[in-house]
Amino acid sequence: MDAAAPLFRMEGVSKRYGGVRALEDAELTVHGGRVHAILGENGAGKSTLIKVMAGVVAPDKGRMTLEGTDVSFPDPAAANRAGVVCIFQELSLIPDLSVADNIVISNPPKRFGLIDRRAQRRIAEDALARAGGEDIHPLAPVKDLPLSRRQIVEIAKALARKPRILILDEATSALTAADVTTVFEVLKRLRAEGLALLYISHRMHEIAEIADDCTVFRNGRSVATYQAGTKSDNEVVEMMIGREYSHAFPAKSAPAADEKPPVLEVRNLSWGQRLRDISLTVRAGEVVGLGGLDGQGQRELLLALFGVTKGLTGDILIDGKKKTIASPRAAKSRRIGMALIPEDRKTEGLMLAMAVGANLSFAALDRLSHWGIIDRDGERKSIDEVIRLLAIRTAGLDVPVASLSGGNQQKVVIAKWLMVAPRIILLNDPTRGIDVGTKQEIYQLLRKLAGSGAAILFYSTDYSELIGCCNRVLVIYDGAVRRTLEGAEITERALVASALNIASEPAKADA
Amino acid sequence: MRDWRYTLAAQRGTLIALGLFMGLFALYVAKHPAGFTANVVQTAANKGAILAFVAMAQTFVVLTAGIDLSAGMTFTFTNCLGSYIVAGSTPTALLGCLGVLVAGSVCGMLNGLIVIYGRLQPIVTTVATGSIYYGLALWLRPQPGNSDNFNSDIADLMTGKTFGVVPSALVVLLAVVLVVWVPFRRSTMGRAVYATGSSEVAAYMSGVPTQQAKFWAYALSGLLASVGGLYLSFITYSGEANFANGGAYTLYSIAAVVLGGVSLFGGVGSAIGAIFGALAFRTIGDLMFVFELDPLFQPLFQGVVLLLAVCVGAARLFRIRNRLDLFA
């Protein structure tokens, strides 16, 4: 690290969301003319750190200094004015406006009080040229551009704001290899111009190529800062893991060792650029985990299996027979017997304003009714059953589901799907944002369901859950299965290393 | 070099509305017993202009991805107010005109403040405030009427023919476009309105003043609705608190913006398109007359045309690959 005074410093910054500590006493020192990489696994505090720096969230405590003077950013505009500009992942472009409109959005050039379109055009062309996007027409609407070009526009937009600190949050995740090369040339030039670059990426080889300094985050704390190239990949992984295991997991049971075909089998499933050639099997009684960093295609895979996506290629086999699943309705039919516990219970899982009882029986209504008339007694009986099974704590069946705690809401989502007695259960990060006690109950339940012959595909961003619950874990990277871990191989070290797509652990590595 | 293609694509909705209007209007004058004469055009322009103003009002709010169900009632209220205060000598009457416009803007600002700070949905807010504005109108004019010294000189000037040929309604419409719409479209505030309607999260993250943008969109909406109300006073010399008429203008203004290529999802379209949408919508009604069809079929016929236009706009849904995007 050079001796020059730091451009930006963050000391003792903490942020809590409810009971969850997202950042705790975070420290960061950024110098001009250097690329500073931020590393850490899911939920380590990287995105909160960026949001604090970019003025999106206010920290609970701590101080930030820019060139030695204290600063605070009440909103993104304030951060921009101070020269801190963040490139979010495909979040900040306005789809219906043109490329040029987007590039100057926060501060359009003006003449006689009105926007000067010629100056705007000039600024946009300059910025696009600096960002390596000379081929993008400034008048093209952003919504018509492919993802990789949009990312270039994002960078051009950031440059047009004359940043002193440029934050790139997974800025290359949507780019092709050729585009990444272009972007890196741009970044190196900006570094030479004296900008400070904060680079968040899960691609270790990119970090190795471009970073000067690295800071590792774990559990919301900055645990180490070192000069790039002074630590091996293994040492880096070592610093990223080390989370305490606070949950007790039920004992794993092996799937029945019979000759029956797997309940769910997927062969060479692809969907555009998001899913690439995925093959997997889930047997009765087995819990198969989906690992990897957040947003690598796990959610898309579950949605594809559940019949939500169009234009899939590849085969889905149920009990060894090829099936087409055209919609969620088809997926839950007796023919397939599939259930998906969605990620966002508030929008995809529950009708928040409706009663607990009504929510519980929604998915199973066709089974509980005759000729379109709901069998009230039958409904009541099945509801009582699942409420007892999952120990849902509610003041009654008629209270709106919105009045329950987060953990109990999640139980309602799960219970609702158990009422259709599914044989294949897909779970999309079901324990996000719920309390430890409920988590334990969900783990128990998963095992119980597996024990009674269900095939379970379980995506979680919490690695300890994958380790504690799964018979096998498929690590997804960039829409493809990167590695399969089985039994004792499922360790945090192996999960982190394969999630980052680096080959650590020379022993008993590739399955 | 290919600039014109992008410009053309961006104006597609407006151009389609223009084409639709021209086609319908050509049919209308061709069938009209009097043909393409100044009087025929003037009558059509006067009727069309009123809806065009209310449609412009609707456009501002729809661009923010909201909807203004009070537009027709603001229009009715300002019409009633105009029938009182556009009176006396010409200077006093002009001051009265200004008063009407200020009153309309205040109605719009109130909508904006409730939507922004009350965090209520635009649809609920404007149903409620629309009822209030209608209540005010009814209080002003329990029966239709005008003030004894209503200034009909200004009214005639605004609704007659400029230089003896051009309908004044079109001149006024053009003036409003030049004074209100063009500067809006080229101001930072205008761009903020488009950005907010297109993606509020992205706009906020880009440091766009989204709340101010909404406020001014609603304020301009109120202003334009009062231009319509004022113009109705000019045509009729009077004010009438007609509930059915106010409601019809609200709904027709929504139909007009949709025909004019303004997206109800926000962020796309222009008031110019909405004007042609309004004129086209009016012409549909007039066509019934020249083709000697039973006027009772007018709503049915207008509905069918509107539905067809909306279907064309929904064609994008065929390209969606993730069904969850259908609900986004």
Interface residues (C-beta under 8 A of the other chain):
Chain A: V56 D75 P76 A77 N80 F88 L91 S92 L93 I94 P95 D96 L97 S98 D101 N102 I105 S106 P108 K110 G113 L114 I115 R117 H137 L139 A140 P141 K157 W271 G272 L303 V308 T309 K310 G311 S327 E348
Chain B: R2 D3 Y6 T7 A9 A10 P183 R186 S187 T188 R191 Y194 A195 G197 S198 S199 V201 A202 A203 Y204 M205 S206 G207 V208 S263 G267 V268 I320 R321 N322 R323 L324
